[in-house]
Amino acid sequence: MKKWERIAALLLTLIGVGGALEARGMGLGNFHHPGPGFFPFWLSALLGLVSFIYLLTQLGTDRNPMALWSHRRWVRPTLATGVMFFYAILLGWIGFFSATFLLFLIWLVLIEQEKWLRVGLVSVLGTACLYLVFRLFLRVPLPKGFLF
């Protein structure tokens, strides 16, 4: 499994370095007057640094090798990718509130297989908390759908 961890860490390191180089070209500005590339640069640099550190921790031989796609290990990542894909599509169509509620609901039922009480509580409270953070505190305009 270390082989795949090393490949993923190397890929993320390269993405981080490439993103930082691209962001530098947009202009960094300074701490008090950040330019358009300030936050992308630091986020990319942080991604590259953390990925590189993780890559260093994965060096050496693998004591417990296992196949990446054995024993139906691919089912949950595939479901998670599909759920996030449909969330992105539904977000613009039915709006933030409804799409986020459905994201929590479907994720907890299909992927995590939680009990219904927890599914309901997390779906309602999670959607409300995300709304408070993004809409009220950060003042991010959220997509409105035909329901909310």
MILOLUM-102586 format. One record per residue: residue in one letter; x, z negated, y of N, C-alpha, C, O in turn; residue number from 1. Coordinates in steps of 0.1 Angstrom, whole numbers. Atoms other than C-alpha are relative to their C-alpha. Layout:
BEGIN
A,X,Z,Y,X,Z,Y,X,Z,Y,X,Z,Y,NUM
...
# end
This chain:
BEGIN
M,8,0,-12,0,0,0,9,0,13,4,5,23,1
K,-9,1,-11,30,-6,23,2,14,6,4,16,18,2
K,-2,-14,-4,35,32,24,-10,4,10,-7,10,21,3
W,11,-4,-9,1,38,41,0,-9,12,-3,-4,23,4
E,-1,9,-12,6,8,64,11,5,9,10,6,21,5
R,-11,-6,-8,39,23,75,-4,13,7,0,15,19,6
I,4,-13,-6,24,57,81,-10,-2,11,-8,4,22,7
A,10,4,-10,-5,42,101,7,-6,12,5,-2,24,8
A,-7,7,-11,19,20,122,9,11,7,9,10,19,9
L,-8,-10,-7,42,50,129,-9,9,8,-5,13,19,10
L,9,-9,-7,13,72,139,-5,-7,13,-5,-1,23,11
L,5,7,-12,-1,45,163,12,-2,10,9,-2,22,12
T,-11,2,-9,34,39,177,2,13,8,4,13,20,13
L,-1,-13,-7,37,77,185,-11,2,9,-9,7,20,14
I,12,-2,-9,2,77,200,2,-9,12,0,-5,24,15
G,-3,9,-12,12,47,222,10,5,9,9,5,21,16
V,-11,-6,-9,44,63,234,-5,12,7,-2,14,19,17
G,5,-12,-6,27,96,240,-10,-3,11,-10,3,22,18
G,9,4,-10,-1,80,259,6,-6,12,2,-3,23,19
A,-7,6,-11,23,60,280,7,11,8,7,10,21,20
L,-7,-10,-7,43,91,289,-10,9,8,-8,13,19,21
E,10,-8,-7,11,110,298,-6,-8,12,-8,-2,23,22
A,6,8,-11,-2,81,319,10,-1,12,6,-2,23,23
R,-10,1,-10,31,79,338,-1,12,9,1,11,21,24
G,1,-12,-8,25,115,350,-12,-1,9,-13,7,19,25
M,11,1,-8,-8,104,365,2,-9,12,-6,-10,22,26
G,-4,9,-11,9,79,388,-4,-14,-3,-16,-18,-5,27
L,3,14,4,12,42,381,-4,-9,12,-12,-18,11,28
G,2,8,-11,11,28,416,7,-13,-1,18,-13,-7,29
N,-6,13,2,19,-9,418,-11,-10,-4,-23,-7,-6,30
F,9,10,5,3,-42,407,-12,-2,10,-23,-5,6,31
H,10,2,-10,-16,-46,440,-9,12,3,-20,11,8,32
H,7,-12,-3,-26,-10,444,3,10,-12,11,19,-12,33
P,-2,-8,12,-28,5,409,-4,14,1,-15,17,7,34
G,3,-14,1,-28,42,404,-9,3,-12,-12,-6,-20,35
P,9,-3,11,-50,61,380,7,-1,-14,0,-2,-24,36
G,-6,2,12,-24,58,353,5,-14,-4,11,-16,-14,37
F,-5,14,2,-17,21,356,-5,-6,-13,3,-10,-21,38
F,6,7,12,-41,7,330,3,8,-13,6,3,-23,39
P,-3,-7,13,-37,36,305,15,-1,-4,18,-2,-16,40
F,-14,1,3,1,33,308,2,-14,-8,9,-14,-18,41
W,-3,13,6,1,-5,300,-7,-1,-13,-2,-8,-23,42
L,7,1,13,-25,-2,273,7,8,-11,8,4,-22,43
S,-7,-9,10,-6,27,256,13,-7,-4,17,-7,-15,44
A,-13,7,3,27,8,259,-2,-12,-9,6,-14,-18,45
L,3,12,9,11,-23,244,-3,5,-14,1,-1,-24,46
L,3,-6,14,-3,-2,215,13,4,-7,14,1,-19,47
G,-13,-4,6,31,13,209,9,-11,-4,14,-11,-15,48
L,-8,11,3,49,-20,210,-5,-8,-12,2,-11,-21,49
V,6,7,11,25,-38,187,1,8,-13,3,2,-23,50
S,-1,-8,12,24,-9,163,14,1,-5,17,0,-18,51
F,-14,0,5,62,-8,162,4,-13,-6,11,-13,-16,52
I,-2,13,6,64,-45,155,-6,-1,-14,0,-6,-23,53
Y,7,0,13,39,-41,127,8,9,-10,9,6,-21,54
L,-8,-9,8,60,-11,114,12,-8,-6,15,-6,-17,55
L,-12,8,4,90,-34,113,-3,-10,-11,5,-13,-20,56
T,4,10,10,71,-60,93,-3,6,-14,-4,-1,-24,57
Q,4,-7,12,61,-34,67,12,7,-7,10,14,-17,58
L,-12,-6,7,97,-23,58,3,-7,-13,-1,-18,-15,59
G,-3,6,13,110,-29,23,-9,6,-11,-17,14,-8,60
T,8,-5,11,96,-23,-11,-13,-7,-1,-15,-18,3,61
D,13,6,2,60,-29,-20,-1,-7,-13,2,-1,-24,62
R,0,8,12,56,-57,-45,-13,2,-8,-13,0,-20,63
N,13,-1,7,20,-49,-53,-6,14,4,-15,15,12,64
P,5,-13,-4,15,-11,-51,-14,2,-5,-17,-1,-17,65
M,14,-4,5,-21,2,-53,-4,12,8,1,15,19,66
A,5,-13,-6,-38,35,-46,-9,-3,12,-17,-13,11,67
L,8,2,-12,-54,38,-12,-15,2,-3,-23,-6,2,68
W,14,-3,2,-87,53,-25,-5,-4,-14,-15,1,-19,69
S,4,4,13,-90,35,-58,-11,-11,1,-13,-17,11,70
H,10,11,1,-119,12,-69,-10,1,11,-15,-10,16,71
R,10,-2,-11,-143,26,-43,3,-7,13,-6,-11,20,72
R,-4,6,-13,-123,12,-14,-4,8,12,-3,4,23,73
W,3,-9,-11,-133,42,6,-14,-1,5,-17,5,16,74
V,14,0,-4,-170,34,8,-2,-7,13,-9,-1,22,75
R,2,7,-12,-169,8,35,6,7,12,-1,8,23,76
P,-6,-7,-12,-145,27,59,-8,12,3,-10,16,15,77
T,8,-12,-2,-166,58,54,-14,-3,6,-18,3,16,78
L,13,4,-6,-199,40,61,3,-5,15,-5,-2,23,79
A,-3,5,-14,-183,23,92,2,12,9,-2,12,21,80
T,-3,-12,-8,-171,57,105,-14,7,3,-16,11,14,81
G,13,-7,-2,-206,72,100,-9,-8,9,-16,-2,18,82
V,8,9,-9,-223,42,117,4,2,14,-4,3,23,83
M,-6,-2,-14,-200,45,147,-3,13,6,-6,15,18,84
F,3,-13,-4,-205,82,149,-15,1,5,-18,7,15,85
F,14,-1,-4,-243,79,150,-3,-9,11,-12,-6,19,86
Y,1,9,-12,-240,50,175,3,8,12,-4,7,22,87
A,-4,-8,-11,-222,73,198,-10,11,4,-13,14,16,88
I,10,-10,-2,-249,100,194,-12,-7,6,-18,-2,16,89
L,12,7,-4,-278,75,198,1,-7,13,-9,-8,20,90
L,-2,7,-12,-263,58,228,-5,8,12,-12,2,20,91
G,5,-9,-11,-271,87,251,-15,3,-1,-21,6,9,92
W,13,-4,3,-304,94,235,-10,-11,2,-20,-10,9,93
I,10,11,-1,-322,60,231,5,-11,9,-2,-21,10,94
G,-5,10,-10,-300,40,255,8,-11,-7,9,-12,-19,95
F,-9,10,4,-276,11,253,-7,-11,-8,-2,-14,-19,96
F,6,12,7,-300,-17,243,-5,4,-14,-1,-3,-23,97
S,5,-4,13,-317,1,214,11,4,-9,11,0,-21,98
A,-11,-5,8,-286,18,201,9,-11,-5,14,-12,-16,99
T,-9,11,3,-265,-14,202,-7,-9,-10,-1,-14,-19,100
F,8,8,9,-293,-34,185,1,7,-14,3,0,-24,101
L,0,-7,13,-294,-7,157,14,0,-6,15,-1,-18,102
L,-14,0,5,-256,-7,155,2,-13,-7,7,-14,-19,103
F,-2,14,6,-255,-45,148,-8,-1,-13,-3,-5,-23,104
L,9,1,12,-285,-42,124,5,8,-12,6,2,-23,105
I,-4,-9,11,-272,-13,103,14,-5,-5,16,-5,-17,106
W,-13,4,4,-236,-26,103,-1,-13,-9,5,-13,-19,107
L,1,13,8,-246,-61,91,-7,2,-13,-5,-5,-23,108
V,7,-2,12,-270,-47,65,8,8,-10,10,5,-22,109
L,-7,-9,8,-250,-18,51,14,-3,-4,18,-3,-15,110
I,-15,2,2,-214,-27,55,3,-15,-3,10,-17,-13,111
E,-3,14,3,-213,-65,56,-9,-7,-10,-6,-17,-15,112
Q,10,5,9,-244,-71,35,-3,-15,2,-3,-23,-7,113
E,3,14,-4,-254,-103,54,-15,-3,-3,-23,6,-6,114
K,14,4,2,-286,-123,50,-8,4,12,-2,5,23,115
W,9,-5,-11,-316,-113,71,0,-9,12,-1,-4,24,116
L,0,9,-11,-316,-144,93,13,3,9,11,4,21,117
R,-12,-2,-7,-280,-138,103,0,14,7,4,16,18,118
V,1,-14,-6,-286,-100,108,-9,-1,12,-5,5,22,119
G,9,1,-11,-315,-108,131,6,-7,12,6,-2,24,120
L,-6,8,-10,-297,-134,151,12,7,7,13,8,19,121
V,-11,-7,-5,-265,-114,155,-4,12,8,2,15,18,122
S,4,-12,-7,-283,-83,164,-6,-2,14,-3,4,24,123
V,6,4,-13,-304,-99,192,10,-6,9,11,-1,21,124
L,-9,7,-8,-278,-122,205,12,8,4,17,8,15,125
G,-12,-9,-3,-249,-97,202,-4,10,10,4,13,19,126
T,5,-10,-10,-269,-71,221,-1,-6,14,3,0,24,127
A,2,6,-13,-279,-95,248,14,-4,6,16,-2,18,128
C,-13,4,-5,-243,-108,252,8,12,5,14,12,16,129
L,-7,-12,-4,-228,-73,254,-7,6,13,0,10,22,130
Y,7,-4,-12,-255,-64,280,5,-8,12,8,-3,23,131
L,-4,9,-11,-246,-95,301,15,4,4,17,4,16,132
V,-14,-3,-3,-208,-87,299,1,13,7,7,14,18,133
F,-2,-13,-6,-210,-50,307,-8,3,12,-3,8,22,134
R,9,-3,-11,-240,-48,330,1,-10,12,2,-6,23,135
L,1,10,-10,-240,-80,349,14,-4,5,16,-5,17,136
F,-13,5,-4,-204,-92,349,10,11,5,16,10,15,137
L,-9,-11,-3,-185,-59,349,-6,11,8,1,20,13,138
R,8,-10,-8,-212,-39,366,2,15,-5,3,24,3,139
V,-2,-14,6,-208,-9,342,-14,6,-1,-23,-1,-7,140
P,13,-6,2,-237,15,344,-2,4,-15,6,11,-20,141
L,2,-3,14,-251,17,309,-11,11,-2,-20,12,6,142
P,10,-10,3,-271,46,294,-14,-6,-2,-15,-15,-10,143
K,13,4,2,-308,42,296,-7,10,-9,-5,22,-7,144
G,7,-9,9,-330,56,269,-15,0,3,-19,-5,14,145
F,14,-1,-3,-367,62,266,-6,-13,-3,-18,-15,1,146
L,6,13,2,-373,26,254,4,-10,10,-4,-17,16,147
F,-5,10,-10,-351,5,278,10,6,9,15,0,18,148
# end
